[in-house]
Amino acid sequence: MIIVVRPGATEEQVNEILEQLEMHGLTAHISEGTERLIIGVIGDKSRLSADSLEVLPAVEKLVPIMESYKLASKAFRPEGTSFDIKNVTLGGKELVIMAGPCAVESEEQVESVAAKLRACGAKFLRGGAYKPRSSPYAFQGLEKEGLQILRRVADRHDLLVTSEITSENDIEYAADYLDMIQIGARNAQNFRLLSAVGKSGIPVLLKRGIAETIDEWLGSAEYIMSEGNYKIALCERGIRTFETATRSTLDISAVPVLKGKTHLPVIVDPSHAAGKAQYVAPLSLAAIAAGADGLIIEVHPNPKAALSDAAQQLTPEAFKTLTDEIRAMSVILGRTYPE
């Protein structure tokens, strides 16, 4: 349930609502929009009569939410969510690009591509430090050393850092190096990890599980939000279907569907969906046209020599061509992209 607060309600009157909820063992999550204050009510609403709320002077109306996800619902923040990470806004007018190699292999490797990414308008340096792989014999990443490399290189080039962690035990250490934590597809329903990341307060890039429905995905976001962390961007990265021409099937339709169901920003990962570099650019442009707020793209200085996912990584030159196209498209769509 959502409580829409009457315009002009005093702080004392709003506190009266909060006290009523607390008295009945319910949790209140407050969203202050541009025109309205909205209170999301979490818990067993059968403990509280709607009549006892409607008579309070600050209550304009009560709005039931039928979905299992309450805080992630569009009804909780109809105007949409944007949030800042240092000097970068996610969910705003500007398209945000995150780019970098699939895996951090060495400081020299990351350094060789970082300046080129920044010159093309990328705002985040991405790179895998922890690499959960299908085979235990595949390269598993440099782990803590990888995070350190990402931070040092990003600081030299005025970039933010996003990378995946795979365990709640890594959060405290990763917090010193990451501006945004990635939750990968394999951990999209690792509810202990989601709750722990929610408690950390660190911004989250939540990827869709390989066979997760959109409602299940929003349920995963709800785990994070229920712990008080609303700085979440949802990342569509392809789902498993019968098709084998690409690594996964990029669900472009998920972008407008999410825009109708949730207020959270939407990022698209065309690299993992395609599995092949030649498809990354057209999928990127399709995602932007569908309404995505940004992209996360794999770029390697020498893809043929990459230790993981060599076939899907762009060269810096191909990345520049793509960002030039994104910049041109942004004008048509009424968005912006850095020069």
N, C-alpha and C positions, 0 to 999 in steps of 0.2 A: 504494500500500500504506500501511496505517496500523499503527503499533506501539502497542499498549496497554501502558502501563507498570504494573507490579505495584504495588499499594498498599504504601507503606512503603519503597519503593526509595530508596536513598541518592543524593545528588547525584553521588557518584563512580560509582555504577553506571549512572546515566543518562548521564553523560559517556562511559562506555564504549560505549554504543549510538551516541552522536553521533560518536565517533572512528571506529567501525567504518563508519559511513555515509560519512563524509568520506574515509576511506581508499579507498573504492570509487567516488569521484566523485559521490556522491549528496547532495542537499540536504535538510536536515531543517527542518520547520516545526513548532514546538511549540505545542500548544493545552492550556492548563491549565484543566480544568473543575472543577466543584465536588467531584467524586468521583474523577476520573481525570486523569492526565497522558497525553496522546496525542501521538504524533509522526507527522506526515505526511511520507512519503518521496517525493521528486520526483526523477525521472531514470530512467536505464536500469537497472531492477532485475535484469536478466539478469547484471549484473556481480557480483551478490551472491547467495550461496546462502541460502535461508531458514533452513536448518539452522544456519548460523553465527550467526544472530540469535537463534533460539529457545533456544539453550543459554545465552545471557547471563542472569544472575540477575535483571535488572530487567525482562525481557520477560515479560508475562503471555500475550499472544497476538498474532498477526499477522492483520490483516484486509485482504483484497484489495479494492480499489475498481475496479470495472469501467468506471465513467464516465471520460470524458476529463478532466473537471474533478475534481480531487482535494481541493483546499483548500476549495472551495465546497460540497463534498458534505456531506450531513447526517451521514455517518459520522465526519467530521473533528471535529465538535462537536455531538454528539447533543442536548445540552441547549439548543441555540440560542444565537445571539449577540445581545447587546445592547451598546451602546457609548455613551459620553457625549461630547457636544460642548458644552463649557462646562457649563451647568447643565441641559441637556436630554438625556434618555436615549432613544435609538432602539432599538426591539426589546424594550422593557420592558412593564410593565402599562399605562402611560399611553399613550393615543392621541395622536399628534403631528400637528398640522396645520401645513402650510406654505401661505402664501397671499400674494397680491399680484397686481399687473397682469401681463398677458402680456408687455408691453414697458415698459421705463422710458422715459417720454416727457419728464418734467421733474421737478425736485425737488418742486415744488408738487403735482404729480399723485400722487407716491408718498406724500408727507407727508399728503395729504388722506385717505388710506385707512389708514395705518399704525396710528394710535391705535385705530381701530375694529376692526382685525384683532386687536390685542393684547387689547382688552377682550372679544373673543369667544373667547379662549383659544388663538389661534395662537401658535406658538413661533418660526416662521421667516418672514421676509419674503422672498418670491420675486419675481423680475422679470427680464425678458430684457434684458441689456445687449448681447450679441452675438446677432443674430437671423438664423440661416440660413433663408432663405426660398426657396420654389420659384421665384419670379421675381426676377431681379436688379434689377428696378425697384421692388420693394416695400421698405418701410422696413426697414433693416438693423440698427437699434439704435444707441444712443449709445456703445457699446463702453466704453472706459476711463472716460469721464465717467459712464456709467450705473452702473458698479461703485462709483464714488466716491459717487454719490447714494444708492445702496442702503445703503452702510455708514453714511453720516451719519444717514440717517433711522432705520435700525435701531438705532443706538446711542442715539438720542433716546427710543426706545420700548422698550428692553430686548428686542429681537428679534435672533435670529441671521439670517444671510444665506446664501441659496443662489441660484446663478445658473449658467447654462450658459456653458462656454467651448468653442471650436471648434478650437483649435490648441494643440499642445504649447508653442508660442511664447508663449502667453498665461498659462501656469501661474505663472511667477515673479511677474508683476505681480498676477494675480488673488489670489495667496496673501495679499496685504496687506489684502484687502477681503472675502474669502469665508470663511465657516465650513464650507461644504460645496459642492463642485463638482458641477454637473450635467453628465452626459454625455447629450446628446440622442439621439433615435432615429436621426437621420442619421449619428451617429458611433458607434453602438453596436458596430460592428465595425471601427472605426478603431484597429487594434491598436497603432500607434505612439503614439497619444494615450493609449490605455488603459495602456500600459506606463509612459509618462511620468507620468501621474497616480498610478500605483502607487508610483513612486519618490518622488513629492512627499510622501507620507504624509498628505495632506489628505483628510478624509472625502469619500466619493463617493456621489452619487445616480445610479445607473446605469439609464437608461431602456431599455426593450425596443425593439429595432429594429422597424420597421414590418412586416417579414415574417420576423422572427427566431423560430425555435422556442425552446422553453424550454431545451432542452439547449444550443443555440447561445448563448443569453443567459447561461447559467451559464458557458459557455466564455469569454465576454467578461469576466465577473467574475473568472475564473481568471487572466486576463492581469494584472489589477490586483493580485490577491492574491499572485501569484507574485513580485511585487516587494516584498512585505512589508507591504502596506497592506490590513488586514482590516476597516477601517471603511467598509463598503459597505452601502447599502440599495438593493434592487432596486425599480424603479418600473415597474409595468404601466401603459401609456398607450394601449392599443388597438392592434389589428393590422389589416392590410389584408385584407378579405374581399370577397365579391361584393356585400355590402349597402351601400346608399347612403343609407339613412335617417339615419344618423349619420356623422360624419366618419371615424371608425374603429370597429371592433367591440371594445368593452371585453371582454377575456377574463377574466371573473370567476373561471372555473375555474382560471386560472393561480395564484390566491392559495393555495388548498389544495394544488394540485400542488407549488408551490414550498415550502410548509411541510413537505411530505413528502420533497423532494429536497435541500433546502439548509437551512443554519442561519442564513442571512442575513435581516435584517428585510425586510418587504415594504411598500411604499408604493404607492398607486394614484392615478393622475391621471385623474379623470373628465372634466375640462374638455376636454383634447385628444381624448379618445375620443369624447365626445358631439358636440362642435362646436356645440352649441346649449344655451343656458343652462337651458332648462326640463328637461333630462334630467340635469343635474349632481347635483341633490339625491338623486333615487332611485338613481342609480349610486353615489353616495358611501355611502349607507346599505347598499346591497348589498355593497359592498367591505368595509365594517366588519363586516357580518354574516358574510362569508366568512372573516374572520380577518386582514384587513390591519392593519398596525401604525400606519397613518396615511394621510393624504391630502395631495395638493398641488393646490390649487384656485386658479383665476384669479379675482381680484376687482378691479374697476375703479371709480373714483368716478363715472364717467359712461360706461358701456360703448358707447353709441351714438357717442361721439366718439373711441373707441379707434383707434389707428393700426394695430393688428393684432388679428386674432381677436376682433372686436367681438361676434360673435354668441354666443360661449361664455362670456363673462365675467359673473360675478354682480355685482349691486350690493352694497354693504355691508349693506343691509337684508336682502337675500335670504341673504347669508352668515350673518348672525346667526340667522335662522330655522333654517338648516341646522345650525349648531353647537349650537343648543338641542336639536335632534333627535338629534344625535350624542351629546350629553351624556346624554340619557335612555336611548339605546340602550346606552351603555357600561355602565350599571348592570346591565342584563339579561345582558350578555355577560361580566361579571366584569372589565371593564376600567375605567379611570378617564379622566376628561377634566376639565380645569381649570374651576373656577367663574368 
